[in-house]
Amino acid sequence: MKIKETIVVEGKDDAANLKRCLKVDTIITSGFGLNAKIHRQLKQAYDNHGLIIMTDADVVGERIRSTLQTVYPNAKHAFISRADSTKGDDVGVENASCQAIIQALERVRTLVEATEEFTQADLFHYDLIGTSGAAERRDRLGALLGIGYGNAKQFLKRLNHYGVTRREMEEAVDEL
């Protein structure tokens, strides 16, 4: 797999794990340490060949992703499921297998103009809310769709903001 974009990660262990799996360029945000030097690196990479944001599947990772998404709106997004990036109590890209990393990069998404394709009724229909296994099901489905894990509200937002089609949803649900 050849990646032309620079992949943005939170820490040096994340970058090391990516480089163990693929020949890629990375930029490390150092968590919320997004200083002027890092932003210059991000801007240069964004302008020259693009960015793929691959942050951890936790609250901090989502905040960093959201911040970067605002500044770099055409950046691509790769999500590794919580299940595939958790080791003990630690959630992070550094814990993911090469297979999980490659799958996330094969399913990279770009923000699109929000649609109203999916509603909360769809989440009920697909057992993504209101059942005891809904959170795990959202995690697994998010991995298949390349939109990552989210609570019900976040998951619905991602379905409608990352251009997931009804057909993609049906195929992913069938695969579950």
C-alpha positions in Angstrom: 0.0 0.0 0.0 1.4 3.4 -1.0 0.4 6.4 1.0 1.2 9.8 -0.5 -0.3 11.9 2.3 1.4 12.6 5.6 -0.3 10.8 8.5 -1.0 12.9 11.7 -0.7 11.0 14.9 -0.6 12.0 18.6 2.6 10.5 19.8 6.0 9.1 18.9 4.9 5.5 19.7 2.0 5.9 17.3 4.4 7.1 14.6 6.8 4.2 15.3 4.0 1.7 15.0 2.9 3.1 11.7 6.4 3.1 10.3 6.8 -0.5 11.4 3.8 -1.4 9.2 4.2 1.0 6.2 6.6 3.4 4.6 4.9 6.6 5.6 5.6 10.2 6.6 4.2 11.2 9.9 3.7 14.4 12.0 3.4 14.0 15.7 1.0 16.5 17.5 2.4 15.6 21.0 -1.2 15.4 22.2 -2.5 19.0 22.5 1.0 20.3 22.0 0.0 21.8 18.7 2.5 24.7 18.7 3.4 27.0 15.8 6.2 24.7 14.6 3.9 21.7 14.3 1.2 23.9 12.6 3.8 25.0 10.0 4.7 21.3 9.4 1.0 20.4 9.1 0.3 23.4 6.7 3.2 22.5 4.5 2.2 18.8 4.3 -1.5 19.8 3.8 -0.7 22.1 0.9 1.9 19.8 -0.8 0.4 16.4 -0.6 -2.4 16.2 2.0 -3.0 14.9 5.5 -4.6 11.8 6.9 -5.6 12.3 10.5 -5.3 9.1 12.5 -5.7 9.9 16.2 -6.6 7.6 19.1 -10.1 6.3 19.5 -10.5 8.2 22.8 -11.8 11.5 24.0 -8.4 13.3 23.6 -7.9 11.8 20.2 -11.4 13.0 19.1 -10.7 16.5 20.4 -7.4 16.7 18.5 -9.1 15.3 15.3 -11.9 18.0 15.7 -9.3 20.8 16.1 -7.3 19.6 13.1 -10.4 19.2 11.0 -11.4 22.8 11.6 -7.9 24.1 10.5 -7.4 21.5 7.7 -10.9 20.9 6.3 -9.9 18.8 3.3 -7.7 16.4 5.4 -8.7 12.8 5.2 -9.6 10.7 8.2 -8.6 7.2 9.1 -10.2 5.5 12.1 -8.9 2.4 14.0 -11.6 0.8 16.1 -11.4 0.9 19.8 -11.3 -2.9 19.9 -8.3 -3.0 17.5 -6.4 -0.2 19.3 -6.8 -1.2 22.9 -4.2 -3.0 25.0 -5.2 -3.4 28.7 -6.6 0.0 29.7 -4.6 1.9 27.0 -6.3 3.0 23.8 -4.1 4.2 21.0 -2.7 3.8 17.5 0.5 2.4 19.0 -1.5 -0.7 20.1 -3.0 -1.5 16.7 -1.8 -4.4 14.5 -0.5 -3.7 11.0 -3.6 -5.3 9.6 -5.9 -2.9 11.6 -3.8 0.1 10.4 -3.9 -1.0 6.8 -7.6 -1.6 7.0 -8.2 1.9 8.5 -6.1 3.5 5.7 -8.0 1.5 3.0 -11.2 3.0 4.4 -10.0 6.5 4.7 -12.8 9.1 4.6 -13.1 12.8 3.8 -15.7 15.2 5.2 -18.5 16.0 2.8 -21.4 18.3 3.0 -23.7 16.9 5.7 -26.6 14.9 4.5 -29.7 13.7 6.2 -29.4 10.2 4.8 -29.5 8.6 8.3 -31.6 9.4 11.3 -32.0 8.1 14.8 -34.6 5.7 13.6 -31.9 4.0 11.5 -29.8 3.6 14.6 -32.6 1.8 16.3 -33.3 -0.3 13.2 -29.7 -1.5 13.0 -29.5 -2.1 16.8 -27.0 0.7 17.2 -28.9 2.2 20.1 -31.3 0.8 22.6 -29.7 -2.6 23.0 -27.2 -4.0 25.4 -24.6 -4.7 22.6 -25.2 -1.4 20.8 -21.8 0.2 21.7 -19.8 -2.8 20.5 -21.9 -3.0 17.4 -21.2 0.7 16.6 -17.5 0.1 17.1 -17.5 -2.9 14.8 -19.7 -1.2 12.2 -17.6 2.1 12.4 -14.5 0.0 11.6 -16.1 -1.6 8.6 -17.4 1.8 7.3 -14.1 3.6 8.1 -15.8 6.2 10.4 -14.6 4.9 13.8 -16.4 4.6 17.1 -18.8 7.1 18.5 -21.6 7.4 20.9 -25.0 7.3 19.2 -25.0 11.1 18.5 -21.4 11.1 17.2 -22.0 8.0 15.2 -25.0 9.4 13.4 -23.1 12.6 12.7 -20.3 10.6 11.2 -22.6 8.6 9.0 -24.0 11.8 7.6 -20.7 13.8 7.4 -18.4 11.2 5.9 -20.6 10.4 2.9 -21.7 6.9 4.0 -24.3 5.6 1.5 -27.3 3.5 2.3 -25.8 0.7 0.3 -22.5 0.9 2.2 -24.5 0.7 5.4 -26.5 -2.3 4.3 -23.4 -4.2 3.2 -21.5 -3.4 6.4 -24.5 -4.5 8.5 -24.7 -7.7 6.5 -21.0 -8.3 7.1 -21.5 -7.9 10.9 
